[in-house]
Structures are given as structure tokens and as C-alpha cells.
Amino acid sequence: MDDSRTYKLMCQMAVKAHPETFYRSSFDSHDFTFKVDGNDLLWPLFRQDQLQEMAPFDEGSSQQMAASLSAFICVNEAAYCERFTSMEQLWLAFVMKEKYEKVWNGSEWASA
């Protein structure tokens, strides 16, 4: 599980940019969370399986999801994807691009 400073910032900014997808009002024992200095709010640290569930594909379309992820990594966004150091970072970037046409610029999710 990626608990790097970068991934925490990516998650926090995703919640702020699109709370309808990423906001969690409660957490269970399987969820990972973190706090930001000076703030008592818990922010979610998304697992890869949670991010896969957020991907904009119909249930059961794993082949379509795999093909789209492969194109994202290898063809269309290869140079962009090289900056991500974990599968969680990569999956979050994929979800943000597929659902919202947003890309990570190092500090926030910006329009592609």
C-alpha cells in the first residue's frame, strides 16, 4: 500500500476536486486513512481495488478496463505515466483521466 507523501496529496486533491466520487463519510477497519497537519479530518488513502471499482466501466468488463489501462500506460500517456511510483498512483491517475479528463501536475488535478 502506497502511503507516500505524494500519494496522500493525490488522494486529498482527488477528494477536493470530485467529492461525489471520492468522499467517504465513514471508514471501516479495511480502509486506510491519514490526517493532514492542523486538521482533524480523516482523508481516505485508496486501495487499488477501490480505485478499480471507481473506474468508469460496467461491472464484468474487465477486458475493456484492462485494454483501456494498457493504452493509457503504453500508448497515449506513456511519458505521463512514468512519474507514478506505485500502482495506486497509476490507478488514481487513470480514474481521474477516464472520468474527469484531469491529470496530475505534481500538486493538483488539472484539466487535460
N, C-alpha and C positions, 0 to 999 in steps of 0.2 A: 504494500500500500504506500503510495506516494504521500509523504507528509512534509514535503519540501516547502520552503517559503514561497517559491514560485507557484506551486500548485494551489496552496492556500489562497494566494491572491487571485489566481484564475477562478477558483470556486466562488470566492467572495464577490468578485466583479460580475460573474455569471448570475448570481442571485440578485444583485442590484439591477442588472440590465434586463433580466427576464424573470421576475419573481413568479410569474404564472407557471413556469416550468420547473424552476429550481428551488423555490422557497419551501421550507419544511417547518410546520408549526410545532411538530413534536418529533422526537427521535426515540428509537428503540435500542436495545442492547447491541444490535448488529451494526448500527450506524456509527460513523466516525465524525467527530465534531472538533472545532477549535474555537478559541476566543482571540479577539484582537485586543491588543493593549488599550486600556482605558475604556473598555466596552464589555458589558456583561452578557451580551448576546452570544448565543451559540451559532456558529456558522457550519453548514454541512461540508464534509470532505467526502466527495462522491467516490464510491467504489466503481470499478469497471462495469460490473453487472448492472448497477443502477444507471450508468450512462448509456449502456446498450439498450435498456428499456426506454430511455428518452429519445433514442434515435427515431427519426420520422419514417418508420417503415411499419407495415402491417405485421401483426403477430404471425409468426411462421414463415416470414420471408427472409430467412437467414441468408439465403443465397444472394438475394438482391442487396442486403446490407453488406455482406462480405465483398461483393463486386464494387459497390459504391465506396467502401472504405479503402479497398485496394486502389481504385482510381484516384482517390483523394491522396493517398500516400505516395503512389508511384508515378502518377502521370500529371495530374492537374496542379497539385500543390507540393511537389517533391521538395523543393527548396524551403518552403514554409514549414513543412513537417520535420525537417532536420533539427529545428530548435527545441523540439519536445524531448524530454529525457525519460519519460515514463509512458506506459500505455494509458494511464488515467489522463495525463495531459493530452495525449493524442486523441483519445476518445472525446474528451470535453471539447477540444478544438473542432473535431468532426461534427459533433452535435450542434455546436454554435454555427458552423458554416452551413450545414444542411438545413437547419430550422430557421436561422435568422440572418444568413449572409453576413456573419460577423467573423472577424479574425482577431487573433491575439497580437497586440503590438508591443507587449512587454510590460504594460501597466494597466491596460483596459481592453475591452472588446469593442473594436471599431468596425464601422461599415466596410464591407469588402469592396 
